[in-house]
Amino acid sequence: MSARTDVSWRKKAINSLGKKQPQYILDIATGTGDMAIRAAKMLHPKQVVGVDISTQMLAEGRKK
């Protein structure tokens, strides 16, 4: 639906955190965890936590 524009804005958002070198990241409303997963790969923090009200979305995210 988004024509993959979500991929570019995720990268931009995570790149904006790069200079701060966060060691802990909390992704609220993580859905299937795409943002949390990309942040972990790009920034290599000590811990990334994703939370969401939908257990079904979190279950899909765990598969990734």
C-alpha positions in Angstrom: 0.0 0.0 0.0 2.8 2.4 0.8 4.8 1.6 -2.4 7.7 0.9 -0.1 8.1 4.6 0.9 8.0 3.2 4.5 11.5 1.7 3.9 13.0 5.1 3.0 11.5 6.9 6.0 12.6 4.2 8.4 16.2 4.5 7.1 16.0 8.3 7.5 14.6 8.1 11.0 17.2 5.6 12.1 20.1 7.5 10.4 19.0 10.6 12.4 19.7 8.6 15.6 23.1 7.4 14.4 25.1 10.4 15.7 23.6 9.9 19.2 24.7 6.2 19.2 21.8 5.0 21.4 22.5 1.9 23.4 18.8 1.2 24.2 15.9 1.6 21.8 12.2 1.3 22.6 9.9 0.9 19.6 6.3 1.6 20.7 3.6 0.3 18.4 6.2 -1.8 16.7 3.7 -3.9 14.8 5.7 -6.6 13.1 9.0 -5.1 14.3 10.4 -3.7 11.0 11.7 -0.5 12.6 13.2 -2.3 15.6 14.9 -4.9 13.4 16.3 -2.3 11.1 17.5 -0.2 14.0 19.3 -3.2 15.5 21.0 -3.9 12.2 22.0 -0.3 11.5 22.9 1.0 15.0 24.0 -2.1 16.9 22.6 -1.0 20.3 22.9 -3.2 23.4 19.1 -3.7 23.4 16.1 -3.0 21.3 12.6 -3.6 22.7 9.4 -3.5 20.6 6.0 -3.3 22.2 2.6 -3.4 20.6 -1.0 -3.9 21.7 -1.5 -6.6 19.1 -0.2 -9.9 20.1 -0.8 -11.2 16.6 1.5 -8.5 15.1 4.2 -9.3 17.7 3.9 -13.0 16.8 4.6 -12.1 13.1 7.5 -9.9 14.2 9.0 -12.8 16.2 9.1 -14.9 13.0 11.3 -12.3 11.4 
